[in-house]
């Protein structure tokens, strides 16, 4: 099928049929047609079709819905929803079976691609994951259902995680919960997570991750480092299992932070830091862990009142996390920084910089407009009958 786009008249013609479009419908179709076969997320479509305007991401979905209905008479044209990522325009030719990418039915390829995503996840290379997800049509594979949701978490797409109908709430709840933790004080987040664990609302792997890792920071920042130290016993039992060996550096960094909050002596922290740097990060040089470790080292420097060293380490850690492309991890690091600095009663001028960075990150994710919906979703899942 060959489309003829008449920009001056806002019409599209093919196979003897002509369809009238509205200006933005035409612009959206024109952009997708010129880039057919490529997948674009909402943000990319907003940037290219609505430049210098400020519509919400739902605007894209509404226009896609109307455009599909209008283009329905063109049977060989399809605006595809690429599960977990965005939209792509494809032209079907029923008389040319080779037109479809044959690898889309290759299970071995799909398994290989999942393994690649797992490796990128392990190394903390969020940007690599997102780049790969955007090339599904070109590479001829279907994104694994888990990663179809996870890539939205990685890029901080809170709006999609809240509002999508492409994945059930059970597949999104854990990622929404992690965002919710960053929307309030640590004591509130700790109470919610303890209820979630008690009610077993998460899948077994997610329950384990929350139990042995995520909750440690909340205990420490809520002023309960003793509870965190007690929970670390569970963490150490878990990472003795080879299936959880990749959690070892995560747990070690969290443990150092807990001991920092608990008031561990300098030589104890030096021993922990040396083991993390010399043994763990050398063997597993993962971006997430490197960034998180620098942040904890920076907070240790804060305790020593080595302000210049502290700021340098904190900024380096945030830069590494930003490079990783894992938006929630940078947000979590800023959450850890501002609440620790608040705990040690640091004067406001030293805290202000990181409060500003934290608020900027929240604004970029859309917390202000989505916080009420996020809380409602968490509470509905927590207290549903």
C-alpha positions as CSV (number, residue, x, y, z in Angstrom):
1,X,0.0,0.0,0.0
2,X,1.2,3.5,-0.9
3,X,-0.3,6.5,1.0
4,X,-0.6,9.9,-0.6
5,X,-0.5,12.6,2.0
6,X,-2.1,16.0,0.9
7,X,-0.8,18.4,3.6
8,X,-2.6,21.5,2.3
9,X,-5.9,19.7,2.4
10,X,-5.3,17.5,5.4
11,X,-6.3,14.4,3.4
12,X,-4.8,11.0,3.0
13,X,-5.5,8.8,-0.1
14,X,-4.8,5.1,-0.8
15,X,-6.4,2.5,-3.0
16,X,-9.0,5.0,-4.3
17,X,-10.1,6.0,-0.8
18,X,-9.7,9.5,0.6
19,X,-10.0,10.3,4.3
20,X,-10.1,13.8,5.9
21,X,-8.1,14.4,9.1
22,X,-7.8,17.1,11.7
23,X,-4.4,19.0,11.7
24,X,-2.8,17.1,14.6
25,X,-4.1,13.8,13.3
26,X,-2.5,14.5,10.0
27,X,0.8,15.6,11.6
28,X,0.8,12.4,13.7
29,X,0.1,10.2,10.7
30,X,2.7,12.0,8.6
31,X,5.4,11.5,11.2
32,X,4.6,7.8,11.7
33,X,4.4,7.2,8.0
34,X,7.8,8.8,7.3
35,X,9.3,6.7,10.1
36,X,7.2,3.5,9.5
37,X,8.6,0.5,11.1
38,X,10.1,2.5,14.0
39,X,8.6,2.6,17.5
40,X,8.1,5.8,19.4
41,X,7.0,6.4,22.9
42,X,4.6,9.1,24.0
43,X,7.3,11.6,24.9
44,X,9.0,11.2,21.5
45,X,5.7,11.7,19.7
46,X,4.9,14.8,21.8
47,X,8.3,16.3,21.0
48,X,7.9,15.7,17.2
49,X,4.2,16.3,16.6
50,X,3.4,18.9,19.3
51,X,6.6,21.0,19.4
52,X,6.4,24.2,21.4
53,X,3.1,23.0,22.9
54,X,2.4,21.5,26.4
55,X,-0.1,18.7,26.0
56,X,-0.3,15.8,28.4
57,X,0.8,12.3,27.3
58,X,-2.9,11.2,27.2
59,X,-3.2,13.5,24.2
60,X,-1.1,11.0,22.2
61,X,-3.3,8.1,23.2
62,X,-6.5,10.0,22.3
63,X,-5.1,11.0,18.8
64,X,-3.9,7.4,18.2
65,X,-7.4,6.1,19.0
66,X,-9.2,8.5,16.7
67,X,-6.6,8.0,13.9
68,X,-7.0,4.3,14.0
69,X,-10.8,4.6,13.7
70,X,-10.5,7.0,10.7
71,X,-7.8,4.8,9.0
72,X,-9.8,1.6,9.5
73,X,-10.9,1.5,5.8
74,X,-7.2,1.1,4.9
75,X,-7.0,-2.6,5.7
76,X,-3.3,-2.9,5.1
77,X,-2.3,-0.1,7.3
78,X,-1.9,-0.6,11.1
79,X,-0.8,1.7,14.0
80,X,0.5,-0.9,16.3
81,X,0.8,-0.7,20.1
82,X,4.2,-2.0,20.9
83,X,3.5,-3.5,24.3
84,X,5.4,-1.9,27.0
85,X,6.9,0.9,24.9
86,X,4.8,2.9,22.4
87,X,3.4,3.1,18.9
88,X,4.6,2.1,15.4
89,X,3.0,2.3,12.0
90,X,3.2,-0.8,9.8
91,X,2.0,-1.5,6.2
92,X,0.7,-5.0,5.7
93,X,0.9,-6.7,2.3
94,X,-1.2,-9.9,2.3
95,X,0.2,-10.9,-1.1
96,X,3.8,-10.7,0.1
97,X,4.3,-13.2,3.0
98,X,7.9,-12.2,3.2
99,X,7.0,-8.7,4.2
100,X,6.5,-9.7,7.8
101,X,9.7,-10.2,9.7
102,X,10.0,-14.0,10.1
103,X,12.0,-13.7,13.3
104,X,9.0,-12.4,15.2
105,X,7.9,-16.1,15.5
106,X,11.3,-17.4,16.6
107,X,11.1,-18.5,20.2
108,X,14.9,-19.0,20.4
109,X,15.4,-15.4,19.4
110,X,12.9,-14.2,22.0
111,X,14.7,-16.1,24.7
112,X,18.0,-14.7,23.6
113,X,16.7,-11.2,23.7
114,X,15.3,-11.7,27.2
115,X,18.8,-12.9,28.3
116,X,20.3,-9.7,26.8
117,X,17.8,-7.6,28.8
118,X,18.6,-9.5,31.9
119,X,22.3,-8.8,31.4
120,X,21.7,-5.1,30.8
121,X,19.5,-5.1,34.0
122,X,22.3,-6.8,35.9
123,X,24.9,-4.3,34.8
124,X,22.6,-1.3,35.5
125,X,22.5,-0.2,31.9
126,X,19.0,1.2,31.7
127,X,19.8,3.3,28.6
128,X,20.8,0.1,26.8
129,X,17.6,-1.5,27.7
130,X,15.5,1.4,26.5
131,X,17.4,1.6,23.2
132,X,16.9,-2.1,22.6
133,X,13.2,-1.9,23.5
134,X,12.7,0.9,20.9
135,X,14.0,-1.3,18.1
136,X,11.6,-4.3,18.4
137,X,10.2,-3.9,14.9
138,X,13.6,-3.4,13.2
139,X,15.2,-6.3,15.0
140,X,12.1,-8.5,14.7
141,X,11.4,-9.7,18.2
142,X,8.6,-9.3,20.7
143,X,9.5,-7.7,24.1
144,X,9.2,-10.1,27.0
145,X,6.0,-9.3,29.1
146,X,8.1,-8.6,32.3
147,X,10.4,-6.2,30.5
148,X,7.5,-4.6,28.6
149,X,6.5,-3.2,32.0
150,X,10.0,-2.9,33.5
151,X,11.3,-0.5,30.9
152,X,8.6,2.0,31.9
153,X,9.8,1.8,35.5
154,X,13.4,2.3,34.4
155,X,12.6,5.5,32.4
156,X,10.4,6.8,35.2
157,X,7.2,6.6,33.2
158,X,4.9,6.9,36.2
159,X,1.9,8.0,34.1
160,X,2.1,4.8,32.0
161,X,2.5,2.6,35.1
162,X,-0.6,4.2,36.7
163,X,-2.9,4.4,33.7
164,X,-2.0,1.7,31.1
165,X,-4.4,-1.0,30.2
166,X,-1.7,-3.0,28.6
167,X,-0.7,-4.8,31.8
168,X,-2.7,-5.8,34.9
169,X,-2.1,-3.9,38.1
170,X,-0.5,-7.0,39.6
171,X,2.4,-6.6,37.1
172,X,2.7,-2.9,37.9
173,X,2.1,-2.7,41.7
174,X,5.7,-3.3,42.9
175,X,7.1,-0.6,40.6
176,X,4.3,1.8,41.7
177,X,5.1,1.0,45.3
178,X,8.7,1.9,44.9
179,X,7.7,5.3,43.4
180,X,5.2,5.7,46.3
181,X,8.0,5.3,48.8
182,X,9.6,8.5,47.4
183,X,6.4,10.5,47.8
184,X,6.4,10.8,51.6
185,X,8.5,10.5,54.8
186,X,10.4,7.3,55.5
187,X,8.3,6.3,58.5
188,X,5.1,6.3,56.3
189,X,6.9,4.3,53.5
190,X,8.2,1.8,56.1
191,X,4.7,1.2,57.5
192,X,3.2,0.7,54.0
193,X,5.9,-1.7,53.0
194,X,5.6,-3.7,56.2
195,X,1.9,-4.1,55.5
196,X,2.6,-5.1,51.9
197,X,5.0,-7.8,53.1
198,X,2.6,-9.0,55.8
199,X,-0.3,-9.4,53.3
200,X,2.0,-11.0,50.7
201,X,0.8,-8.7,47.9
202,X,3.9,-9.1,45.8
203,X,5.2,-11.9,43.6
204,X,7.8,-14.2,45.4
205,X,10.8,-12.5,43.7
206,X,9.5,-9.0,44.4
207,X,8.6,-9.9,48.0
208,X,12.1,-11.2,48.5
209,X,13.7,-8.1,47.1
210,X,11.6,-5.9,49.3
211,X,12.3,-8.0,52.3
212,X,16.1,-8.2,52.0
213,X,16.9,-4.9,50.4
214,X,14.4,-2.1,49.8
215,X,13.1,-1.9,53.3
216,X,16.6,-1.5,54.8
217,X,16.9,2.1,53.8
218,X,13.4,2.9,55.1
219,X,14.2,1.4,58.5
220,X,17.4,3.4,58.8
221,X,15.9,6.7,57.5
222,X,12.8,6.3,59.7
223,X,15.2,6.4,62.7
224,X,15.1,2.6,63.3
225,X,18.5,1.4,62.4
226,X,18.3,-1.4,64.9
227,X,15.4,-2.9,63.0
228,X,17.4,-2.6,59.8
229,X,20.3,-4.4,61.5
230,X,18.0,-7.2,62.5
231,X,16.6,-7.5,59.0
232,X,20.1,-7.8,57.6
233,X,20.2,-11.3,59.1
234,X,17.5,-12.3,56.7
235,X,19.4,-10.5,53.9
236,X,22.6,-12.5,54.6
237,X,20.8,-15.8,54.6
238,X,19.2,-14.9,51.2
239,X,22.4,-13.9,49.5
240,X,24.1,-17.2,50.5
241,X,21.8,-18.7,47.8
242,X,23.7,-18.6,44.4
243,X,20.4,-17.4,42.8
244,X,20.8,-14.1,44.8
245,X,24.5,-13.6,44.4
246,X,24.0,-10.4,42.3
247,X,22.4,-8.9,45.4
248,X,25.6,-9.1,47.3
249,X,27.0,-5.6,46.4
250,X,23.5,-4.1,46.9
251,X,23.2,-5.6,50.4
252,X,26.7,-4.6,51.3
253,X,26.1,-1.0,50.3
254,X,22.8,-0.9,52.1
255,X,24.5,-2.5,55.2
256,X,27.2,0.2,55.2
257,X,24.5,2.9,55.1
258,X,22.6,1.3,57.9
259,X,25.8,1.2,60.1
260,X,26.5,4.8,59.2
261,X,23.1,5.8,60.4
262,X,23.5,3.6,63.5
263,X,26.7,5.5,64.4
264,X,29.3,2.8,63.6
265,X,32.9,3.7,64.3
266,X,35.2,5.0,61.6
267,X,37.3,1.8,61.4
268,X,34.2,-0.3,61.0
269,X,33.0,1.8,58.1
270,X,36.5,1.8,56.6
271,X,36.5,-2.0,56.6
272,X,33.1,-2.2,55.0
273,X,34.0,0.4,52.3
274,X,37.3,-1.4,51.5
275,X,35.5,-4.8,51.1
276,X,32.9,-3.2,48.8
277,X,35.4,-1.4,46.6
278,X,38.2,-4.0,46.4
279,X,36.2,-7.2,46.3
280,X,32.6,-6.6,45.2
281,X,32.7,-3.7,42.7
282,X,35.8,-5.0,41.0
283,X,34.1,-8.3,40.4
284,X,30.8,-6.8,39.6
285,X,31.3,-3.2,38.2
286,X,27.6,-2.5,37.8
287,X,26.7,1.2,37.3
288,X,23.9,1.2,39.8
289,X,26.1,-0.1,42.6
290,X,29.0,2.2,41.7
291,X,26.7,5.2,41.9
292,X,25.0,4.1,45.1
293,X,28.4,3.4,46.8
294,X,29.7,6.9,45.9
295,X,26.5,8.4,47.5
296,X,27.0,6.4,50.7
297,X,30.7,7.4,50.8
298,X,29.6,11.0,50.3
299,X,27.2,10.7,53.3
300,X,30.0,9.3,55.4
301,X,32.1,12.3,54.5
302,X,29.1,14.5,55.6
303,X,29.3,12.8,59.0
304,X,33.0,13.7,59.2
305,X,32.1,17.3,58.1
306,X,34.4,17.0,55.1
307,X,32.1,19.1,53.1
308,X,34.1,19.5,49.9
309,X,34.8,15.7,49.7
310,X,31.2,15.0,50.5
311,X,29.8,17.1,47.7
312,X,32.2,15.7,45.2
313,X,31.3,12.1,46.1
314,X,27.5,12.8,46.2
315,X,27.6,14.6,42.8
316,X,29.8,11.8,41.2
317,X,27.3,9.2,42.5
318,X,24.3,11.0,41.1
319,X,26.1,11.5,37.7
320,X,26.8,7.7,37.5
321,X,23.2,6.9,38.3
322,X,22.0,9.4,35.7
323,X,24.3,7.8,33.2
324,X,22.8,4.4,34.0
325,X,19.5,5.6,32.8
326,X,17.7,4.1,35.8
327,X,15.5,7.1,36.8
328,X,14.1,5.6,40.0
329,X,17.6,4.8,41.3
330,X,18.6,8.4,41.0
331,X,15.4,9.5,42.6
332,X,16.0,7.0,45.4
333,X,19.6,8.2,45.9
334,X,18.4,11.8,46.2
335,X,15.7,10.6,48.7
336,X,18.4,8.9,50.7
337,X,20.6,12.0,50.6
338,X,18.0,14.6,51.7
339,X,16.6,12.5,54.5
340,X,20.0,11.6,55.9
341,X,21.1,15.2,55.8
342,X,17.9,16.1,57.6
343,X,18.6,13.4,60.2
344,X,22.0,14.9,61.0
345,X,20.4,18.4,61.3
346,X,22.6,19.8,58.6
347,X,22.1,23.5,58.1
348,X,19.7,24.3,55.3
349,X,22.1,26.0,52.9
350,X,24.0,22.6,52.5
351,X,20.7,20.7,52.2
352,X,19.1,23.1,49.7
353,X,21.0,21.9,46.6
354,X,19.9,18.3,47.0
355,X,16.3,19.3,47.9
356,X,16.2,21.3,44.6
357,X,17.6,18.3,42.6
358,X,15.1,16.0,44.3
359,X,12.2,18.3,43.5
360,X,13.4,18.7,39.9
361,X,13.5,14.9,39.5
362,X,10.0,14.5,40.9
363,X,8.7,17.2,38.6
364,X,10.3,15.5,35.6
365,X,8.5,12.3,36.5
366,X,5.2,14.0,37.1
367,X,4.7,13.5,40.8
368,X,2.8,16.7,41.4
369,X,0.0,15.8,39.0
370,X,0.1,12.0,39.7
371,X,0.6,11.8,43.4
372,X,-3.1,11.6,44.3
373,X,-3.7,8.8,41.8
374,X,-0.6,7.0,42.9
375,X,-1.7,7.0,46.6
376,X,-5.2,5.9,45.6
377,X,-3.8,3.0,43.6
378,X,-1.5,1.9,46.4
379,X,-4.3,2.1,49.0
380,X,-6.8,0.3,46.8
381,X,-4.4,-2.6,46.4
382,X,-3.5,-2.6,50.1
383,X,-7.0,-2.6,51.4
384,X,-9.0,-4.3,48.7
385,X,-11.3,-7.1,49.9
